[in-house]
Amino acid sequence: MNSEEEDAVDLVLIKRNRKHQKRKHRFWVHPLLQPRVQIYTLYNDLIQDENKFFCYFRMSRQSFNELLNLIINDISGEDTNMRRCITAIERLAVTLR
């Protein structure tokens, strides 16, 4: 093989290797998704007004709490050293919305 053919083969191999390399993630959680506090703050505001709560979740506060009590053990996570888990209220609120 001449040097041009070797260069072409090298280029093909380099491109193939780049396709198979795993992408490095720069974020543990993307900054756009990080402010989970918003849903909890919204939940606290909605609890104050039964009509707004019903319009947002399509159920009464009592029904929401009953449903939460039924499934809380199944949807609860555990905090780790690296990050705080999503609370059961947040999970249910996001699921229902």
Backbone hydrogen bonds, N-H to C=O, Kabsch-Sander energy under -0.5 kcal/mol:
donor,donor_aa,acceptor,acceptor_aa,energy
6,E,2,N,-2.1
7,D,3,S,-2.2
8,A,4,E,-2.1
9,V,5,E,-2.5
10,D,6,E,-2.6
11,L,7,D,-2.4
12,V,8,A,-2.2
13,L,9,V,-2.4
14,I,10,D,-2.5
15,K,11,L,-2.3
16,R,12,V,-2.2
17,N,13,L,-2.3
18,R,14,I,-2.1
19,K,15,K,-1.6
20,H,16,R,-1.3
21,Q,17,N,-0.9
33,L,30,H,-1.6
34,Q,30,H,-0.9
36,R,34,Q,-3.1
38,Q,35,P,-1.3
39,I,36,R,-0.8
40,Y,36,R,-1.1
41,T,37,V,-2.7
42,L,38,Q,-2.9
43,Y,39,I,-2.5
44,N,40,Y,-2.2
45,D,41,T,-2.0
46,L,42,L,-2.7
47,I,43,Y,-2.0
48,Q,44,N,-0.6
48,Q,45,D,-0.7
49,D,46,L,-1.1
50,E,48,Q,-0.5
53,F,46,L,-0.5
53,F,49,D,-2.3
54,F,50,E,-2.5
55,C,51,N,-2.4
56,Y,52,K,-2.2
57,F,53,F,-2.7
58,R,54,F,-2.1
64,F,60,S,-2.4
65,N,61,R,-2.7
66,E,62,Q,-2.4
67,L,63,S,-2.7
68,L,64,F,-2.6
69,N,65,N,-2.4
70,L,66,E,-1.6
71,I,67,L,-1.7
72,I,68,L,-1.5
74,D,71,I,-0.8
75,I,71,I,-1.7
76,S,72,I,-1.2
77,G,86,I,-0.5
80,T,83,R,-2.4
91,R,87,T,-2.4
92,L,88,A,-2.5
93,A,89,I,-2.7
94,V,90,E,-2.5
95,T,91,R,-2.3
96,L,92,L,-2.6
97,R,93,A,-1.8
